[in-house]
Structure formats: structure tokens, C-alpha cells
Amino acid sequence: YPKPQPSPYSPSMLSRRAFLRTAGLAGTGLMLDSKGAAAWKPVGPGQAAPIIDGLGEVRIEYDRELVAAIRDSGMRACVVTVGNPGLHDASAFDDMAAEVYAYDAHIARHPDLLTRAVDTTGITRAVRDNTIGLLYYTQNATPLQSDVEALVRLRALGVRIVQLTYNTRNLLGDGCLERTNAGLSNFGIDVVSRMNELGMLVDVSHCGEATTLDGITHSSRPVAITHAGCRVVYDHPRNKTDAALRALAERGGVIGIYQINPYLGPNERNTLEHYLAHLDHAINVAGVEHVGIGSDREYRTIPDTPAEKQKLVDELSRLRPGTTATVRWPFFLTELNHPRRMRTIADALARRGRSSSDIEKIMGGNFLRLFRETIG
């Protein structure tokens, strides 16, 4: 497999801000209207700002009207999970592959709404064709079992992003819910190295602190935290420390801030302001060039009902270890519980005084740059 071209980024030769000014991320069409709200201005026929969700949910069961509403919010790319990350045996690969095939078939049936994207060329096609580019991502490395060369099989399926661990321990390292805090195993380091060679993006969102830092350190290319929050803002094991944010930024990585209500604050119902507090903190620590959106939530409007809560409990019960007894409802933030929430976030950032250039980076430009440097 051809390797992506080496990044021109070098901390010793070029500042992050200077690099981004030369990386072609400007001019995406995101502008501010007369009231200071973010507005999407087309930059050509069928084109809009390349808004990217670093980890979201555009599910196969979504009807055309819903997908069209998501697209019309300006989103042009979304990383989607394939496979059940709770599986640790040989079935993990088969389950992941089955979901890849299902998404492939679904995209083929709806070419006017969706595009299969394995690299930034696919995102470019999505912008051109006014569709949403879907990038495949496995939230656990267990489909590899103990064979680093299984990465070649994942890549052939179209998977370009692999999370090293998911909450618990696997053969690569410790997840964020483990009692211990071990770093990457020798096998984990080999996996990171092989992913670098194959042009695959390393993700450490659910990893423990030591595994997170090891993943960043041992990767020769920038690493992603596609969906997490900031531990200083709210002390939760799924949120990342300032040390992790700084290490990620120093090596050119990007964190996507998620929208899971119980992970953002102590309240039964946290608000958009709690979400923006995580964005602000990540920007203050890592720099605006290293922060994006990784919603980790559905794009439909979720009814606030006991039936929907039970549906969530049933879904989480398929993951191990079971944590359903302590599920805090709702998982969504009320202000972002709709398919056009990316626009809501951009509007809120503008009201907080963020420049149009910074908003472009946060809403997709940073992930686009990261994808260029890793998956090509």
C-alpha cells in the first residue's frame, strides 16, 4: 500500500499556526452573518463548508428525510463505527466486516445522499456531490486478535481508523475503565507502527491515560482522540487530562469533543454551555488547531421518554463490561438534540466571539488536515 506523503509539519521548523495557514484549510465557505451567527455560504454549485464529525452516527436505519436534514446542516463527512467494540473473541472481525458490507450496500443505494470515503479524496467528492462522506472506524482493536497483519484485511475493507482499546484491557493496552493504568504492550506498539506504515489513523479516545500517552508517543504520525471531553472541566474516566491534550497537540493530533450529557458535567441535564466549556478548555490547552467535534451521538431527535431510555439501556447492554445499571438519562443535550446541531454549535461559537477562521477549523478543518496527514 502506498504511504501518505510525509507531513510538512515539524515543530522545530514551522509553528502549528503557520503550517495551517499554508495547508489550504481556509476558504471553506463558513461566514458570519450580520448578527454574528455562523452561516454557510455556498462556494460553488452543490458545495458547502466541509463540516466534519470526527465520530458520529449516521445510521443505516435513518430515513432519507433525516439524512438530507443532516446533509443540509453543512456536514460533509462523518466517521462512523463499524462492529461491536465489546467483542473480544474471533467474532469481532466478522461482526465488523458484516457492518462494513451493510454500509457499503446502503451507500450504493443512496448515492445522492452518501459517499463512501476512505481518504480525503472521498470527502472532496462528498463536497462536490452535495453528500455526506462516511469513513469507517472500529472502536476496538480486537478484530486483529493477535495478528498485526490483520490490519491489512481491515484496510482492504475500507477501515482507516482504529481505536487501540475500548474501556477495558485488550492485547494492546489498558482502557480508561481498568483498575490499572498500564501503557501499550509490545504488540500494541507493533500495531501502531504498522498502522503508520499502512496509512491508518490511530485513535485513543477510550484508552487509559498511560495507553493514551504511549499511543501518541509511539506513533510517527499525528493521533486522534475522536470523541472525548476534558477531565479538568469534569472529572470522568472518559475525559482526557491536560497532559494528554498537550501531548496530542505537540504531535499534530486532534481531539473531537463529544456530546454525551453524563460525561460533560454533574447535572442530571447539562446544557450547551457545559459542552462549550469543554471546547473552550481544549482550545486553551491544545490550541484551536487541534480541536474539533466528535459528537458520539445520534443525529435524530431523540424523544425524551421511558421507552427511549430503555432502548439506550438495551443498546449499552450489548457492550462489555455492562454499565447499564448506572445509565444517566438523557445521554443527549437538549439544545443539540436535532439533525442540524452542527450549525447550532457553529452559531454558539460565533456568539462567543470565535472568528470565522477558528470556527472553520473547529467544525471540520482540523480533522480534514489530520486525515490528509494520516489516511491520505
VEXKOLDREN-482854 format. One line per field, with one value per residue (C-alpha): residue in one letter; residue number from 1; y, x, z. Coordinates in steps of 0.5 Angstrom, whole numbers, plus 500, padded with zeros to 3 digits. Layout:
BEGIN
residu: [A,...] .
num: [NUM,...] .
v: [Y,...] .
u: [X,...] .
w: [Z,...] .
END
This chain:
BEGIN
residu: [Y,P,K,P,Q,P,S,P,Y,S,P,S,M,L,S,R,R,A,F,L,R,T,A,G,L,A,G,T,G,L,M,L,D,S,K,G,A,A,A,W,K,P,V,G,P,G,Q,A,A,P,I,I,D,G,L,G,E,V,R,I,E,Y,D,R,E,L,V,A,A,I,R,D,S,G,M,R,A,C,V,V,T,V,G,N,P,G,L,H,D,A,S,A,F,D,D,M,A,A,E,V,Y,A,Y,D,A,H,I,A,R,H,P,D,L,L,T,R,A,V,D,T,T,G,I,T,R,A,V,R,D,N,T,I,G,L,L,Y,Y,T,Q,N,A,T,P,L,Q,S,D,V,E,A,L,V,R,L,R,A,L,G,V,R,I,V,Q,L,T,Y,N,T,R,N,L,L,G,D,G,C,L,E,R,T,N,A,G,L,S,N,F,G,I,D,V,V,S,R,M,N,E,L,G,M,L,V,D,V,S,H,C,G,E,A,T,T,L,D,G,I,T,H,S,S,R,P,V,A,I,T,H,A,G,C,R,V,V,Y,D,H,P,R,N,K,T,D,A,A,L,R,A,L,A,E,R,G,G,V,I,G,I,Y,Q,I,N,P,Y,L,G,P,N,E,R,N,T,L,E,H,Y,L,A,H,L,D,H,A,I,N,V,A,G,V,E,H,V,G,I,G,S,D,R,E,Y,R,T,I,P,D,T,P,A,E,K,Q,K,L,V,D,E,L,S,R,L,R,P,G,T,T,A,T,V,R,W,P,F,F,L,T,E,L,N,H,P,R,R,M,R,T,I,A,D,A,L,A,R,R,G,R,S,S,S,D,I,E,K,I,M,G,G,N,F,L,R,L,F,R,E,T,I,G] .
num: [1,2,3,4,5,6,7,8,9,10,11,12,13,14,15,16,17,18,19,20,21,22,23,24,25,26,27,28,29,30,31,32,33,34,35,36,37,38,39,40,41,42,43,44,45,46,47,48,49,50,51,52,53,54,55,56,57,58,59,60,61,62,63,64,65,66,67,68,69,70,71,72,73,74,75,76,77,78,79,80,81,82,83,84,85,86,87,88,89,90,91,92,93,94,95,96,97,98,99,100,101,102,103,104,105,106,107,108,109,110,111,112,113,114,115,116,117,118,119,120,121,122,123,124,125,126,127,128,129,130,131,132,133,134,135,136,137,138,139,140,141,142,143,144,145,146,147,148,149,150,151,152,153,154,155,156,157,158,159,160,161,162,163,164,165,166,167,168,169,170,171,172,173,174,175,176,177,178,179,180,181,182,183,184,185,186,187,188,189,190,191,192,193,194,195,196,197,198,199,200,201,202,203,204,205,206,207,208,209,210,211,212,213,214,215,216,217,218,219,220,221,222,223,224,225,226,227,228,229,230,231,232,233,234,235,236,237,238,239,240,241,242,243,244,245,246,247,248,249,250,251,252,253,254,255,256,257,258,259,260,261,262,263,264,265,266,267,268,269,270,271,272,273,274,275,276,277,278,279,280,281,282,283,284,285,286,287,288,289,290,291,292,293,294,295,296,297,298,299,300,301,302,303,304,305,306,307,308,309,310,311,312,313,314,315,316,317,318,319,320,321,322,323,324,325,326,327,328,329,330,331,332,333,334,335,336,337,338,339,340,341,342,343,344,345,346,347,348,349,350,351,352,353,354,355,356,357,358,359,360,361,362,363,364,365,366,367,368,369,370,371,372,373,374,375,376] .
v: [500,507,511,518,524,526,532,538,540,540,543,545,548,551,553,550,556,558,551,551,558,554,548,550,550,557,559,553,558,559,566,570,574,581,578,575,568,563,562,557,561,556,557,553,549,544,546,548,548,541,540,534,530,526,521,521,517,517,510,505,506,513,515,520,526,525,524,530,535,533,534,541,543,543,537,533,528,523,518,512,506,499,493,492,494,490,483,481,474,472,474,481,481,478,483,489,486,485,492,495,491,493,500,499,497,502,508,505,505,512,516,522,523,519,518,512,516,512,518,526,525,522,528,532,528,529,537,536,532,535,528,526,522,516,514,507,506,501,503,497,493,486,485,484,479,477,478,485,484,483,491,489,486,492,497,493,493,501,502,507,509,504,505,502,500,501,502,495,492,488,485,492,496,499,502,508,504,499,499,499,504,500,503,500,493,491,488,495,499,494,495,503,502,498,503,509,505,503,510,509,514,512,513,513,516,510,509,509,515,511,508,515,518,512,512,519,518,512,514,517,521,525,521,523,523,523,523,525,531,535,532,539,541,535,529,523,517,518,525,527,530,537,533,528,534,538,531,531,538,538,532,535,531,533,532,532,534,529,531,526,529,525,526,533,535,533,536,531,535,539,545,547,552,546,543,550,550,543,546,553,549,544,550,554,548,545,551,552,548,542,542,539,536,529,528,521,522,520,526,524,528,523,523,524,518,512,508,511,511,503,503,506,501,495,498,499,492,489,492,489,491,492,499,500,500,507,510,517,519,523,522,528,535,538,544,539,534,535,534,541,541,542,549,550,549,554,559,559,559,566,569,567,571,566,568,565,562,559,556,553,550,547,545,541,544,541,534,535,537,531,526,529,527,520,517,521] .
u: [500,503,504,501,506,510,507,511,509,515,515,522,522,515,509,503,499,504,503,496,496,499,495,489,484,481,476,471,465,464,462,459,452,450,448,455,452,455,452,454,455,456,463,460,455,453,458,458,463,467,464,466,464,470,466,458,452,449,446,443,436,436,431,432,429,433,440,438,437,444,447,443,446,453,456,460,464,463,467,462,463,463,463,461,467,465,467,474,474,474,467,470,473,466,462,466,466,459,457,462,458,452,454,457,451,447,451,451,443,443,449,445,446,452,459,464,470,477,481,480,479,472,471,472,467,462,463,463,457,453,453,456,462,462,469,469,472,473,473,477,483,480,478,486,486,494,496,498,498,490,491,492,485,482,485,482,475,476,477,482,481,483,482,487,483,476,475,478,484,486,492,495,494,489,483,480,476,481,484,491,494,499,501,502,504,510,504,501,507,508,500,501,508,504,498,503,506,499,496,491,490,491,485,486,479,477,484,487,492,498,496,494,500,504,500,501,509,510,506,510,504,499,494,487,482,476,471,472,472,477,478,479,472,469,473,470,475,473,475,483,488,491,498,494,492,498,502,497,498,505,505,500,494,486,481,474,469,463,456,455,451,453,460,460,458,455,448,442,441,448,447,450,454,457,459,462,466,470,471,474,478,481,483,486,490,492,491,485,489,488,480,474,467,467,459,459,451,446,443,436,431,431,424,425,421,422,422,428,431,430,432,439,440,439,444,449,448,451,457,462,463,456,455,447,445,448,446,444,439,439,445,444,444,437,440,444,438,437,440,442,446,453,450,448,455,458,453,454,462,461,457,463,467,471,473,470,477,477,470,472,478,474,468,472,478,483,480,481,488,489,486,491,497,495,490,492] .
w: [500,498,504,505,504,510,513,512,520,524,531,530,523,523,528,528,526,521,518,518,514,509,509,505,510,509,504,506,506,513,514,520,518,520,527,529,527,523,516,511,504,498,495,488,485,490,495,502,508,509,516,519,525,528,531,530,528,521,522,516,519,518,513,507,510,516,512,508,514,517,510,509,516,512,514,509,513,519,522,524,528,525,529,537,541,546,543,544,541,534,532,533,526,523,526,524,517,517,518,513,508,510,510,503,501,504,501,494,495,496,492,492,500,502,499,502,504,505,505,504,496,498,503,497,493,498,498,490,490,496,500,507,506,511,514,517,524,529,536,539,536,538,531,530,535,536,529,527,519,520,519,512,512,516,511,505,508,508,515,516,523,529,537,541,547,549,556,558,557,551,548,546,553,558,557,561,566,568,575,573,568,564,558,551,550,545,541,542,540,534,532,532,528,522,522,521,515,512,513,518,524,531,536,543,546,550,552,559,561,560,554,551,552,549,543,542,543,539,533,528,525,529,533,534,540,536,542,549,554,559,566,569,567,569,573,569,567,559,559,558,562,560,560,554,551,551,548,543,540,540,535,531,533,534,540,538,544,545,547,552,557,563,561,561,568,574,573,571,565,563,558,551,556,559,552,550,557,554,548,551,555,550,546,551,553,546,541,537,531,535,537,533,534,535,538,539,539,534,529,530,535,541,545,552,554,558,552,549,556,555,548,550,556,551,547,552,555,549,551,556,562,563,566,564,572,573,566,567,562,558,554,549,551,549,545,541,540,533,526,525,531,528,526,533,535,530,532,539,538,534,539,544,539,536,529,522,521,528,527,520,524,530,525,520,518,524,522,515,516,521,515,510,514,516,511,505] .
END
